[in-house]
């Protein structure tokens, strides 16, 4: 606006330039023609006219200087217009049917980092894991490869461990229908909690049933996964995921012989109201597992006592193993207060059926095969009381996959504080009860109370997790 007013003022002064001499001449004639005649306004003096002329000349010089500067600058603003006017108008090439548009950030993948500063203390007795440490750091790189696929890579740096690829897979984006193929290393679609990274948990620790049945680091496969939306007459969201691959080390399946494991997960998503959702899922996973810790202990004890020669008996490491699960998730978030209020209830029930061996006799050395069926699960509820505060509680009940006589119960309370979307603080207290059989696996402790703290900041563009 200031530049426009400046140019308007200059134009007005230029227009006054030819008028000023005429006005001065008329004023002089009027004074000489009638010595006593006076106009309504006092005529300007010669000095004032000369000053006005000098100002006009200065403005003219400034205008000429601006014109010269504009003439010497490159015409970058007009070049594109001329090119666009002379070049033929061709429509941009269209992508293949079903393929998404090419991203502007193909050469700039989304990079993020997450680390978990945690602390733990047992109120019953001193444990090796008590104290503060950087439990885990995660670096994520995510980007589309082309209109047909994308890559997700998650590198973890555990405290006291070696860096490894937690997940690294490529996913298709343009298969026909609702098909999507994923290949690489990924967390298996067993229920809900198993697919989460540690920083995305509701609580600091993992539910006991998932640790006992699937392992400390969840059930993870190196293989392929195919998902499809199942057509149905009611147009419901029904998702089917089929996986095949080589399982990572864990209690459910072994990788000693790189045996394949198979998984099928079927889930249905419902909307009871505009403010709530309900999801039901069922999972079945089958594969092969090795000898249990119990039979190895029995054989080692017999060898140490001289009752059994070393290598006289070898347990089978190709035993059948199956794990089944049911998951239920209810979420409530009012549309008008979705930032300040929410409620979540999530429950999973697991069943493990695996073949095991025991040392039946020493003379001759004989192993007996048996099938053990164990159960476990958890139930978690969480209430959002304010924009940044959430409180929750979890109940755990679990047997051991190789001993259905061992039973573990636990109750946890957690408070979560989120100053923003990029960091979270968690406070948890957990009380655990074990029967006599389970206590033998934990140094004879039948009861334990633990306190947890965790601080999780996130930097960079970290992709959202599945709803």
Phi, psi and omega per residue, in radians:
X1 nan -0.674 -3.133
X2 -1.119 -0.681 3.141
X3 -1.128 -0.669 3.135
X4 -1.126 -0.810 3.137
X5 -1.102 -0.630 3.133
X6 -1.087 -0.807 -3.136
X7 -1.180 -0.643 3.092
X8 -1.090 -0.709 3.113
X9 -1.111 -0.713 3.124
X10 -1.106 -0.738 3.140
X11 -1.108 -0.687 3.133
X12 -1.115 -0.707 3.134
X13 -1.181 -0.651 3.091
X14 -1.101 -0.632 3.109
X15 -1.194 -0.497 -3.139
X16 -1.368 -0.234 -3.062
X17 -1.036 -0.872 3.140
X18 -1.272 -0.333 -3.092
X19 -1.399 -0.558 -3.042
X20 -1.077 -0.815 3.107
X21 -1.066 -0.728 -3.141
X22 -1.077 -0.708 -3.139
X23 -1.121 -0.702 3.124
X24 -1.149 -0.692 -3.139
X25 -1.147 -0.736 3.112
X26 -1.114 -0.654 -3.138
X27 -1.157 -0.686 3.124
X28 -1.162 -0.699 3.117
X29 -1.091 -0.713 -3.134
X30 -1.121 -0.614 -3.109
X31 -1.279 -0.646 -3.124
X32 -1.358 -0.585 -3.096
X33 -1.208 -0.669 3.140
X34 -2.346 1.844 -3.062
X35 -1.103 -0.471 -3.062
X36 -1.841 -0.118 -3.070
X37 -1.330 2.404 -3.140
X38 -2.207 2.347 3.060
X39 -1.383 2.950 -3.129
X40 -1.057 -0.570 -3.141
X41 -2.079 2.596 -3.112
X42 -1.210 2.285 -3.094
X43 -1.224 2.534 3.130
X44 -1.183 2.630 3.126
X45 -1.433 2.930 3.131
X46 -1.130 -0.626 3.135
X47 -1.108 -0.697 3.140
X48 -1.152 -0.689 3.128
X49 -1.123 -0.755 3.128
X50 -1.103 -0.677 3.114
X51 -1.111 -0.706 3.115
X52 -1.123 -0.680 3.103
X53 -1.097 -0.751 3.138
X54 -1.109 -0.672 3.115
X55 -1.128 -0.703 3.128
X56 -1.137 -0.712 3.109
X57 -1.103 -0.692 3.096
X58 -1.099 -0.735 3.118
X59 -1.127 -0.679 3.096
X60 -1.086 -0.730 3.125
X61 -1.101 -0.691 3.111
X62 -1.133 -0.689 3.121
X63 -1.118 -0.751 3.121
X64 -1.105 -0.654 3.118
X65 -1.137 -0.707 3.099
X66 -1.139 -0.680 3.111
X67 -1.095 -0.713 3.129
X68 -1.138 -0.707 3.121
X69 -1.117 -0.731 3.122
X70 -1.146 -0.599 -3.126
X71 -1.230 -0.524 -3.123
X72 -1.444 -0.298 3.139
X73 -1.305 2.562 3.092
X74 -1.192 2.502 -3.085
X75 -1.495 1.137 -3.141
X76 -1.254 -0.476 -3.098
X77 -1.308 -0.519 -3.087
X78 -1.598 -0.327 -3.098
X79 -1.082 -0.840 3.117
X80 -1.069 -0.621 -3.128
X81 -1.146 -0.702 3.128
X82 -1.193 -0.691 3.115
X83 -1.101 -0.748 -3.141
X84 -1.147 -0.543 -3.116
X85 -1.308 -0.577 -3.082
X86 -1.577 -0.484 -3.088
X87 -1.330 2.544 3.099
X88 -1.226 2.537 -3.129
X89 -1.491 1.884 3.129
X90 -1.957 2.376 3.132
X91 -1.226 2.536 3.123
X92 -1.148 2.614 3.117
X93 -1.120 2.411 -3.117
X94 -1.591 2.461 3.131
X95 -1.217 2.849 3.109
X96 -1.061 2.726 3.133
X97 -1.036 2.331 3.106
X98 1.526 -0.188 -3.115
X99 -1.583 2.406 3.107
X100 -1.263 2.850 3.134
X101 -1.171 2.645 -3.115
X102 -1.190 2.313 -3.086
X103 -1.348 2.604 3.094
X104 -1.346 -0.267 -3.074
X105 -1.922 0.637 -3.116
X106 -1.073 -0.622 -3.105
X107 -1.587 0.034 -3.127
X108 -2.227 1.440 3.137
X109 -1.149 2.680 3.077
X110 -1.276 2.106 -3.102
X111 -2.050 2.310 3.137
X112 -2.531 2.841 3.112
X113 -2.425 2.394 3.114
X114 -2.302 2.313 3.004
X115 -2.319 2.684 -3.065
X116 -2.101 1.862 3.017
X117 -1.566 1.992 -2.994
X118 -2.238 2.786 3.072
X119 -2.515 2.573 -3.123
X120 -2.560 2.541 3.090
X121 -2.570 2.360 3.070
X122 -1.669 2.282 -3.117
X123 -1.488 -0.183 -3.119
X124 -1.573 -0.840 -3.136
X125 -2.737 2.889 -3.105
X126 -1.312 2.239 3.089
X127 -1.978 2.763 3.118
X128 -1.152 -0.476 -3.099
X129 -1.495 -0.046 3.128
X130 -1.172 2.585 3.115
X131 2.022 -3.056 -3.116
X132 -1.843 2.535 3.025
X133 -2.863 2.970 3.007
X134 -1.520 1.634 -2.987
X135 -1.097 -0.642 -3.121
X136 -2.897 2.508 2.985
X137 -2.151 2.470 -3.072
X138 -2.269 2.349 3.035
X139 -2.063 2.245 -3.106
X140 -2.042 2.381 3.028
X141 -2.227 2.096 -3.066
X142 -2.362 2.313 3.140
X143 -2.909 2.740 2.990
X144 -1.365 2.534 3.074
X145 -1.511 -0.812 3.112
X146 -2.822 -3.032 3.137
X147 -1.115 -0.021 -3.033
X148 -1.974 -0.228 -3.074
X149 -2.759 2.871 3.072
X150 -2.463 2.815 -3.103
X151 -2.212 2.383 3.038
X152 -2.164 2.173 -3.117
X153 -2.274 2.188 -3.124
X154 -2.183 2.015 3.121
X155 -1.820 2.331 -3.120
X156 -2.055 2.561 3.111
X157 -2.225 1.487 -3.099
X158 -1.256 2.637 3.108
X159 -1.179 2.202 3.128
X160 1.313 0.101 -3.140
X161 -2.117 -3.121 3.134
X162 -1.662 2.524 3.093
X163 -1.072 2.560 3.139
X164 -2.665 2.947 3.065
X165 -1.539 1.886 3.104
X166 -1.234 -0.815 3.037
X167 -2.524 2.499 3.049
X168 -2.790 1.880 -3.031
X169 -2.589 2.765 3.055
X170 -1.968 2.406 -3.112
X171 -2.149 2.452 3.100
X172 -1.403 2.701 -3.127
X173 -2.194 -0.125 -2.991
X174 -2.360 0.499 3.050
X175 -1.272 2.680 -3.116
X176 -1.141 2.669 3.126
X177 1.150 -2.431 -3.141
X178 -1.884 0.405 -3.125
X179 -1.361 2.512 3.009
X180 -2.519 2.259 -3.126
X181 -1.930 2.386 -3.139
X182 -2.259 2.376 -3.121
X183 -2.419 2.470 -3.132
X184 2.346 -2.520 3.058
X185 -1.867 2.227 -3.079
X186 -2.666 2.739 3.040
X187 -1.295 2.265 -3.074
X188 -1.152 2.597 -3.124
X189 -1.419 0.970 3.114
X190 -1.667 1.780 3.139
X191 1.211 -2.560 -3.067
X192 -1.903 -0.903 -2.996
X193 -1.196 -0.583 -3.058
X194 -1.069 -0.470 -3.088
X195 -1.429 -0.145 -3.040
X196 -1.506 2.566 2.918
X197 -1.378 2.814 -3.024
X198 -1.031 -0.641 -3.092
X199 -1.266 -0.221 -3.133
X200 -1.720 0.123 3.122
X201 -1.148 2.766 2.968
X202 -1.325 -0.579 -3.123
X203 -2.095 3.034 -3.138
X204 -1.230 -0.754 -3.085
X205 -1.777 2.967 3.131
X206 -1.585 2.547 3.097
X207 -0.974 2.516 -3.062
X208 -1.049 -0.684 -3.105
X209 -1.104 -0.660 3.122
X210 -1.223 -0.626 3.098
X211 -1.162 -0.786 -3.076
X212 -1.227 -0.651 -3.041
X213 -1.624 -0.606 -3.012
X214 -2.004 -0.298 3.084
X215 1.962 2.891 -3.118
X216 -1.142 -0.518 -3.074
X217 -1.946 0.421 3.107
X218 1.254 2.982 3.123
X219 -1.487 2.000 -3.062
X220 -2.204 2.433 -3.111
X221 -2.119 2.624 2.865
X222 -1.866 1.829 -3.057
X223 -3.141 -2.496 -3.083
X224 -2.180 2.612 3.104
X225 -2.415 2.280 3.128
X226 -2.132 2.154 3.123
X227 -2.063 2.597 -3.129
X228 -2.668 2.518 3.021
X229 -1.489 2.136 -3.046
X230 -1.395 2.115 3.072
X231 -1.136 2.505 3.126
X232 -2.668 2.701 -3.057
X233 -1.154 -0.413 -3.121
X234 -1.628 0.064 3.093
X235 0.994 0.751 3.089
X236 -1.525 2.765 3.099
X237 -1.482 1.750 3.119
X238 -2.093 2.053 -3.054
X239 -1.938 2.295 3.104
X240 -2.077 2.240 -3.134
X241 -2.175 2.187 3.109
X242 -2.072 2.242 -3.087
X243 -2.228 2.557 3.017
X244 -2.514 2.372 -3.124
X245 3.084 -3.050 3.099
X246 -1.742 2.103 -3.067
X247 -1.293 2.576 2.994
X248 -1.286 2.860 -3.113
X249 -0.991 2.375 -3.129
X250 -3.106 3.010 -3.108
X251 -1.252 -0.438 -3.072
X252 -1.368 -0.835 -3.083
X253 -2.383 2.620 3.111
X254 -1.883 2.911 3.117
X255 -2.136 0.295 -3.102
X256 -1.030 -0.730 -3.139
X257 -1.901 0.238 -3.139
X258 0.910 0.789 3.085
X259 -1.222 2.541 3.097
X260 -1.395 2.508 3.001
X261 -2.100 2.615 -3.092
X262 -2.124 2.499 -3.141
X263 -2.451 2.452 3.036
X264 -2.307 2.207 3.130
X265 -2.204 2.248 3.135
X266 -2.206 2.211 -3.115
X267 -2.354 2.615 3.091
X268 -2.241 2.334 -3.068
X269 -1.977 2.223 -3.096
X270 -2.175 2.678 3.041
X271 -2.101 1.598 3.115
X272 -1.070 -0.555 3.118
X273 -2.645 3.096 3.127
X274 -1.214 -0.301 -3.091
X275 -1.796 -0.052 -2.995
X276 -2.467 2.819 3.079
X277 -2.513 2.676 -3.134
X278 -2.455 2.272 -3.098
X279 -2.232 2.370 3.105
X280 -2.180 2.334 3.139
X281 -2.419 2.583 3.054
X282 -2.242 2.514 -3.070
X283 -2.408 2.481 3.027
X284 -2.390 2.282 3.141
X285 -2.355 2.306 -3.102
X286 -2.292 2.596 3.127
X287 -3.076 -2.715 -3.135
X288 -2.134 2.571 3.122
X289 -2.366 2.955 -3.093
X290 -1.769 -2.888 -3.124
X291 -1.202 2.611 -3.133
X292 -1.399 2.845 3.085
X293 -1.114 -0.538 -3.098
X294 -1.140 -0.829 -3.108
X295 -1.220 -0.589 3.075
X296 -1.140 -0.658 3.101
X297 -1.150 -0.715 3.119
X298 -1.093 -0.768 -3.135
X299 -1.153 -0.751 3.132
X300 -1.111 -0.673 3.129
X301 -1.161 -0.684 3.119
X302 -1.181 -0.649 3.101
X303 -1.183 -0.743 3.128
X304 -1.090 -0.662 -3.138
X305 -1.385 -0.047 -3.141
X306 1.372 0.190 3.131
X307 -1.486 -0.223 -3.072
X308 -2.513 2.345 3.111
X309 -1.319 2.514 3.111
X310 -1.019 2.299 3.130
X311 1.375 0.105 -3.131
X312 -1.180 -0.500 3.141
X313 -2.478 2.416 -3.124
X314 -2.210 2.137 3.139
X315 -1.205 2.669 -3.137
X316 -1.333 2.375 3.080
X317 -1.992 0.440 3.088
X318 -2.221 0.819 -3.091
X319 -1.562 2.557 -3.127
X320 -1.236 2.479 3.116
X321 -2.509 2.376 3.134
X322 -2.428 2.416 3.102
X323 -2.296 2.257 3.137
X324 -2.092 2.702 -3.123
X325 -2.677 2.676 3.034
X326 -2.288 2.312 3.121
X327 -2.227 2.434 3.105
X328 -2.229 2.308 -3.132
X329 -2.407 2.174 3.071
X330 -2.121 2.289 3.121
X331 -2.269 2.380 3.100
X332 -2.228 2.230 3.127
X333 -2.589 1.838 -3.081
X334 -1.138 2.458 -3.088
X335 -1.108 -0.649 -3.064
X336 -1.431 -0.346 -3.141
X337 -2.303 0.663 -3.029
X338 -1.176 -0.328 3.119
X339 -1.455 -0.394 -2.994
X340 -1.936 -0.356 -3.062
X341 -2.379 2.428 3.032
X342 -2.882 2.809 3.110
X343 -2.500 2.399 -3.132
X344 -2.338 2.325 3.007
X345 -2.267 2.148 -3.106
X346 -2.354 2.276 -3.096
X347 -2.399 2.425 3.049
X348 -2.323 2.446 3.102
X349 -2.163 2.241 -3.060
X350 -2.144 2.598 3.077
X351 -2.378 2.263 3.133
X352 -2.013 2.266 3.072
X353 -2.242 1.970 -3.076
X354 -2.448 2.565 3.071
X355 -1.440 2.363 3.136
X356 -2.284 2.877 3.094
X357 -2.207 2.573 3.075
X358 -2.299 2.730 3.123
X359 -1.379 1.799 -3.045
X360 -1.383 -0.711 -3.127
X361 -2.670 2.796 3.140
X362 -1.760 -0.413 -3.134
X363 -2.356 1.822 -0.173
X364 -1.300 2.785 3.118
X365 -1.075 2.111 -3.073
X366 -2.385 2.400 3.044
X367 -1.895 2.292 3.112
X368 -1.780 2.389 -3.134
X369 -1.726 2.345 -3.129
X370 -2.446 2.873 3.105
X371 -2.048 2.225 -3.123
X372 -1.966 2.289 3.078
X373 -1.990 2.080 -3.119
X374 -2.133 2.715 -3.103
X375 -2.242 2.735 3.083
X376 -2.994 2.977 3.118
X377 3.021 -3.117 3.107
X378 -2.634 2.828 3.023
X379 -2.449 2.252 -3.067
X380 -2.241 2.378 3.046
X381 -2.229 2.538 3.140
X382 -2.513 2.396 3.136
X383 -2.162 2.217 3.058
X384 -1.552 1.984 -3.064
X385 -1.587 -0.434 -3.141
X386 -2.651 -3.105 -3.063
X387 -1.061 -0.632 -3.044
X388 -1.980 0.004 -3.016
X389 -2.097 2.397 3.057
X390 -2.422 2.464 3.065
X391 -2.189 2.508 -3.078
X392 -2.599 2.922 3.101
X393 -2.530 2.561 -3.105
X394 -2.397 2.450 3.071
X395 -2.094 2.260 -3.121
X396 -2.020 2.468 3.019
X397 -2.501 2.177 -3.047
X398 -2.654 2.448 2.878
X399 -1.733 3.115 3.113
X400 -1.788 2.467 -3.052
X401 -1.121 -0.399 3.128
X402 -1.850 0.102 -3.141
X403 -2.746 1.750 -3.120
X404 -1.336 -0.073 3.066
X405 -1.473 -0.286 3.103
X406 -1.481 2.355 -3.106
X407 -2.397 2.362 -3.108
X408 -2.237 2.273 3.051
X409 -2.130 2.554 3.133
X410 -2.665 2.599 3.065
X411 -2.293 2.331 -3.068
X412 -2.268 2.559 2.995
X413 -2.189 2.387 -3.060
X414 -2.388 2.520 3.020
X415 -2.140 2.241 -3.124
X416 -2.070 2.240 3.114
X417 -2.092 2.170 -3.114
X418 -2.093 1.667 3.105
X419 -1.037 -0.554 3.104
X420 -2.733 -3.046 3.109
X421 -1.254 -0.135 -2.978
X422 -1.923 0.073 3.044
X423 -2.770 2.740 -3.097
X424 -2.618 2.508 3.041
X425 -2.088 2.365 -3.106
X426 -2.198 2.453 3.055
X427 -2.257 2.214 -3.058
X428 -2.428 2.516 2.988
X429 -2.239 2.351 -3.027
X430 -2.359 2.309 3.085
X431 -2.023 2.247 -3.058
X432 -2.094 2.432 3.069
X433 -2.176 2.359 3.133
X434 -2.261 2.519 3.038
X435 -1.403 -3.136 -3.038
X436 -1.069 -0.709 -3.111
X437 -1.153 -0.758 3.134
X438 -1.235 -0.574 -3.118
X439 -1.094 -0.520 3.120
X440 -1.086 -0.464 3.119
X441 -1.403 -0.212 -3.069
X442 -2.168 0.722 3.065
X443 1.183 0.378 3.127
X444 1.480 0.057 -3.129
X445 -1.391 2.035 3.086
X446 -1.563 -0.299 -3.096
X447 -2.496 2.458 3.133
X448 -2.666 2.484 3.059
X449 -2.203 2.215 -3.087
X450 -2.162 2.580 3.087
X451 -2.079 2.310 -3.090
X452 -2.135 2.588 2.988
X453 -2.428 2.490 -3.140
X454 -2.618 2.396 3.110
X455 -2.190 2.110 -3.013
X456 -2.184 1.783 2.973
X457 -1.685 2.666 -3.138
X458 -2.263 2.308 3.048
X459 -2.182 2.580 3.133
X460 1.564 -3.088 -3.086
X461 -1.562 1.535 3.141
X462 -1.600 2.177 -3.087
X463 -1.135 2.606 3.128
X464 -1.257 2.586 3.093
X465 -1.487 2.875 -3.101
X466 -1.080 2.459 -3.104
X467 -1.097 nan nan
